[in-house]
Amino acid sequence: MIPKSSYPSDQKILRVVSINVNGLRSSVSKGLLEWLEKSEADVVCMQESRITHAQWTDKFKPEGWYTHLFPAERPGYAGTAIYSRLPFVSVQNGLGFELADSQGRFISAEFDVGLDHPIYICSLYLPSGSSGEEAQMRKDHFLEEYQKILKQWREENKSIIVCGDYNIVHKRIDIKNWSGNQKASGCLPHERAWLDHIYDDLGYVDTFRVVRPEAELYSWWSNRGQARAKNVGWRIDYQACSPDWKTRAINAWVYKDQWFSDHAPVIIDYQLA
């Protein structure tokens, strides 16, 4: 990870991080907040926070950070959070449909970063369909509803970065075992076609791939069979951006020096000036 001091002094950098924490309490016990202090991150989007407002005490809200939590109605499940060094102009919970909103699966935060328009940085946690047919049906419903909203944002010319665990790999390059997972949720043809649609037809940009086109850069590994040690992974964590962010993305990493969950932080630096 490149320190911000290595950039020219006249460059203004926005560092955005996406991480599925697989339980905020668990990840904090593994050093997440200490890493945040060293990361030089400006905005950190978390998924699967699995913590209630009552449990979200001051020990989870480090000094110097603006924080917002959107928990699921069901305790210990799903949920999203955003931690930011930049003040929020506004924050909105949810997407307006029950599956997203009752499970705390989306937060949108508005920021003023000195451009001539507001920007929105969001934390998204798409459902998994891996537990069976009903779960896959819920996931497909979410994709259908969310696609309509993505289209609306493009029609509004909204400047937006949607960070999150999408629970879908996009292309062969994004998964170690491509052929063995063609019938597995997260690698199904119609799911990957959904990503094709939002990138190719709606115009969103996978900014990680703009600057890191090489193979074997994954963001999630199963806890089984030494998958992490052997780098048998999936890239399912994205920063999907409106097209104005394509030329601003200048560096990207998957951080693997420390482990806070079964996902690794996906970090992208954007040049604002």
C-alpha positions as CSV (number, residue, x, y, z in Angstrom):
1,M,0.0,0.0,0.0
2,I,1.5,3.3,-1.1
3,P,1.7,6.0,1.6
4,K,-0.1,9.2,0.5
5,S,3.2,11.1,1.1
6,S,4.6,9.3,-2.0
7,Y,2.2,11.2,-4.3
8,P,3.2,14.7,-5.5
9,S,2.3,17.3,-3.0
10,D,-0.2,19.0,-5.3
11,Q,-2.2,15.9,-5.8
12,K,-5.4,15.6,-3.7
13,I,-6.1,11.9,-3.0
14,L,-9.3,10.3,-1.8
15,R,-8.6,6.8,-0.4
16,V,-11.7,4.6,-0.3
17,V,-11.8,1.1,1.4
18,S,-14.4,-1.6,1.2
19,I,-14.3,-4.6,3.6
20,N,-16.8,-7.2,4.6
21,V,-15.8,-7.4,8.3
22,N,-17.8,-10.7,9.0
23,G,-18.9,-9.3,12.3
24,L,-17.6,-5.9,13.4
25,R,-16.9,-7.0,17.0
26,S,-14.8,-9.9,15.7
27,S,-12.8,-7.8,13.3
28,V,-12.1,-5.2,15.9
29,S,-10.8,-7.9,18.2
30,K,-8.3,-8.7,15.4
31,G,-7.0,-5.2,15.1
32,L,-9.2,-3.5,12.5
33,L,-9.4,-0.2,14.2
34,E,-5.7,0.0,14.8
35,W,-5.2,-0.7,11.1
36,L,-7.7,2.0,10.2
37,E,-5.6,4.5,12.1
38,K,-2.5,3.6,9.9
39,S,-4.3,3.1,6.6
40,E,-4.6,6.8,5.6
41,A,-8.2,5.9,4.5
42,D,-10.6,8.7,4.0
43,V,-13.8,6.6,3.7
44,V,-14.2,3.0,4.8
45,C,-17.3,1.0,3.8
46,M,-18.1,-2.0,5.9
47,Q,-20.5,-4.9,5.2
48,E,-21.8,-7.7,7.4
49,S,-21.4,-5.6,10.5
50,R,-23.7,-7.9,12.5
51,I,-24.0,-5.5,15.4
52,T,-27.0,-3.6,16.9
53,H,-27.0,0.0,17.9
54,A,-27.0,-1.0,21.6
55,Q,-23.9,-3.1,21.1
56,W,-22.2,-0.4,19.0
57,T,-20.6,1.4,21.9
58,D,-17.9,4.0,21.9
59,K,-15.2,1.4,21.7
60,F,-16.2,0.8,18.1
61,K,-16.2,4.6,17.3
62,P,-12.6,5.7,17.3
63,E,-11.8,9.4,17.8
64,G,-11.4,11.4,14.7
65,W,-13.8,9.3,12.6
66,Y,-17.4,10.1,11.6
67,T,-19.4,6.9,11.9
68,H,-22.8,5.6,10.7
69,L,-24.3,2.2,11.3
70,F,-27.3,0.6,9.6
71,P,-28.1,-2.6,11.4
72,A,-30.4,-5.4,10.3
73,E,-33.7,-5.8,12.2
74,R,-32.5,-9.3,13.1
75,P,-29.7,-9.1,15.6
76,G,-26.3,-10.6,14.6
77,Y,-27.1,-10.6,10.9
78,A,-26.1,-8.6,7.8
79,G,-25.9,-4.8,8.3
80,T,-23.6,-2.1,6.9
81,A,-21.5,0.8,8.3
82,I,-19.4,3.7,7.0
83,Y,-16.5,5.2,8.9
84,S,-15.1,8.4,7.5
85,R,-12.4,11.0,8.1
86,L,-14.5,13.4,6.1
87,P,-17.8,14.8,7.5
88,F,-21.0,13.5,6.1
89,V,-23.1,16.1,4.3
90,S,-26.0,13.7,4.6
91,V,-26.6,9.9,5.1
92,Q,-29.4,7.8,3.8
93,N,-30.2,4.3,4.9
94,G,-31.7,1.7,2.5
95,L,-32.8,1.4,-1.1
96,G,-36.5,1.6,-0.7
97,F,-37.4,-2.1,-0.9
98,E,-37.9,-4.5,2.0
99,L,-35.1,-7.0,1.4
100,A,-32.5,-4.3,1.4
101,D,-33.9,-2.1,4.1
102,S,-34.9,-4.7,6.8
103,Q,-31.5,-6.3,6.6
104,G,-29.4,-3.1,6.7
105,R,-27.9,-3.8,3.3
106,F,-27.2,-0.3,2.0
107,I,-26.0,3.1,3.2
108,S,-25.4,6.2,1.0
109,A,-23.2,9.0,2.4
110,E,-23.0,12.4,0.7
111,F,-19.6,14.3,0.8
112,D,-18.3,17.6,-0.3
113,V,-14.7,17.0,-1.6
114,G,-14.2,20.3,-3.3
115,L,-15.6,19.3,-6.7
116,D,-18.3,21.3,-8.4
117,H,-20.9,18.6,-7.4
118,P,-21.6,16.4,-4.4
119,I,-20.3,12.8,-4.4
120,Y,-21.9,9.8,-2.8
121,I,-20.0,6.9,-1.4
122,C,-22.0,3.8,-0.5
123,S,-21.7,0.6,1.4
124,L,-23.6,-2.3,-0.2
125,Y,-24.0,-5.9,1.1
126,L,-25.7,-8.1,-1.6
127,P,-27.4,-11.3,-0.3
128,S,-25.7,-14.6,-0.8
129,G,-27.6,-17.3,-2.6
130,S,-25.4,-20.2,-1.5
131,S,-27.6,-21.7,1.1
132,G,-30.2,-23.0,-1.3
133,E,-32.9,-22.2,-3.9
134,E,-34.9,-19.8,-1.7
135,A,-31.8,-17.8,-0.9
136,Q,-30.9,-17.6,-4.6
137,M,-34.4,-16.4,-5.4
138,R,-34.0,-13.6,-2.8
139,K,-30.7,-12.7,-4.2
140,D,-32.1,-12.5,-7.8
141,H,-35.0,-10.3,-6.5
142,F,-32.5,-8.0,-4.9
143,L,-30.5,-7.8,-8.2
144,E,-33.7,-7.0,-10.2
145,E,-34.8,-4.2,-7.8
146,Y,-31.3,-2.7,-7.4
147,Q,-30.7,-2.7,-11.2
148,K,-33.7,-0.3,-11.5
149,I,-32.1,2.1,-9.0
150,L,-28.7,1.9,-10.7
151,K,-30.3,2.9,-13.9
152,Q,-32.1,5.8,-12.2
153,W,-28.8,7.1,-10.8
154,R,-27.2,7.1,-14.2
155,E,-30.2,9.0,-15.6
156,E,-29.6,11.5,-12.8
157,N,-25.9,11.7,-13.6
158,K,-25.1,10.9,-10.0
159,S,-21.4,10.9,-9.0
160,I,-21.2,7.7,-7.0
161,I,-18.9,5.0,-5.6
162,V,-20.7,1.8,-4.5
163,C,-18.4,-0.2,-2.4
164,G,-19.4,-3.6,-1.3
165,D,-19.6,-7.3,-1.1
166,Y,-21.5,-8.1,-4.3
167,N,-21.3,-11.9,-3.7
168,I,-20.7,-12.3,-7.5
169,V,-17.5,-12.9,-9.5
170,H,-17.4,-11.1,-12.8
171,K,-15.0,-12.9,-15.1
172,R,-12.7,-16.0,-15.2
173,I,-9.9,-13.8,-14.0
174,D,-11.8,-13.2,-10.7
175,I,-11.9,-16.7,-9.4
176,K,-9.3,-19.5,-9.0
177,N,-11.6,-22.4,-9.8
178,W,-13.7,-21.2,-12.7
179,S,-14.8,-24.5,-14.2
180,G,-15.7,-26.1,-10.8
181,N,-18.0,-23.2,-9.8
182,Q,-20.2,-22.7,-12.8
183,K,-23.2,-24.1,-11.0
184,A,-22.4,-22.3,-7.7
185,S,-24.1,-19.2,-6.5
186,G,-21.9,-16.3,-7.0
187,C,-20.5,-17.6,-10.3
188,L,-23.8,-18.4,-12.1
189,P,-24.1,-17.2,-15.7
190,H,-27.1,-14.9,-15.0
191,E,-25.3,-13.3,-12.0
192,R,-22.2,-12.5,-14.1
193,A,-24.5,-11.2,-16.9
194,W,-26.0,-8.9,-14.3
195,L,-22.5,-7.4,-13.8
196,D,-22.0,-7.2,-17.5
197,H,-25.2,-5.2,-17.7
198,I,-24.3,-2.6,-15.1
199,Y,-20.8,-2.1,-16.5
200,D,-21.4,-2.5,-20.3
201,D,-24.9,-1.1,-20.6
202,L,-25.4,1.2,-17.7
203,G,-21.9,2.5,-17.8
204,Y,-20.6,1.9,-14.3
205,V,-16.9,1.2,-13.9
206,D,-15.1,-1.5,-12.0
207,T,-12.3,0.9,-11.0
208,F,-10.2,-1.8,-9.4
209,R,-9.8,-3.4,-12.8
210,V,-9.0,0.0,-14.4
211,V,-5.6,0.0,-12.5
212,R,-5.1,-3.7,-11.6
213,P,-5.9,-5.9,-14.7
214,E,-3.8,-8.9,-13.6
215,A,-5.0,-12.3,-12.4
216,E,-5.2,-13.9,-9.0
217,L,-6.2,-10.7,-7.1
218,Y,-9.0,-12.1,-4.9
219,S,-10.9,-10.5,-2.0
220,W,-12.5,-13.6,-0.3
221,W,-11.3,-17.1,0.6
222,S,-13.2,-20.0,2.0
223,N,-12.2,-21.1,5.5
224,R,-12.0,-24.6,4.2
225,G,-9.1,-26.5,2.7
226,Q,-6.3,-23.9,3.2
227,A,-7.9,-21.8,0.6
228,R,-6.3,-18.6,1.8
229,A,-2.8,-20.2,2.1
230,K,-3.2,-21.5,-1.5
231,N,-4.8,-18.3,-2.8
232,V,-7.9,-20.2,-3.9
233,G,-10.1,-17.2,-3.9
234,W,-12.9,-15.2,-5.4
235,R,-13.0,-11.4,-6.2
236,I,-16.5,-10.5,-5.0
237,D,-15.8,-7.1,-3.4
238,Y,-16.0,-4.2,-5.7
239,Q,-16.0,-0.4,-6.0
240,A,-18.5,0.1,-8.8
241,C,-18.5,3.7,-9.8
242,S,-20.2,6.2,-12.1
243,P,-18.1,6.8,-15.2
244,D,-16.6,10.1,-13.9
245,W,-14.4,8.1,-11.5
246,K,-12.7,6.0,-14.2
247,T,-10.0,8.6,-14.9
248,R,-9.6,9.4,-11.2
249,A,-8.6,5.9,-10.1
250,I,-4.8,5.8,-9.9
251,N,-3.9,2.9,-7.5
252,A,-5.6,-0.2,-6.1
253,W,-4.7,-3.0,-3.6
254,V,-6.1,-5.9,-1.8
255,Y,-4.6,-5.7,1.7
256,K,-3.4,-9.0,3.0
257,D,-0.7,-8.2,5.5
258,Q,-3.3,-8.6,8.3
259,W,-6.5,-10.6,8.4
260,F,-9.7,-9.1,10.0
261,S,-12.2,-11.5,8.4
262,D,-12.5,-14.0,5.5
263,H,-12.5,-11.0,3.2
264,A,-9.6,-8.6,2.6
265,P,-9.9,-4.8,2.4
266,V,-10.1,-3.5,-1.2
267,I,-8.4,-0.1,-1.3
268,I,-8.6,2.4,-4.2
269,D,-6.9,5.8,-4.4
270,Y,-8.8,8.4,-6.5
271,Q,-7.2,11.6,-7.6
272,L,-9.4,14.7,-6.9
273,A,-6.9,17.3,-8.0
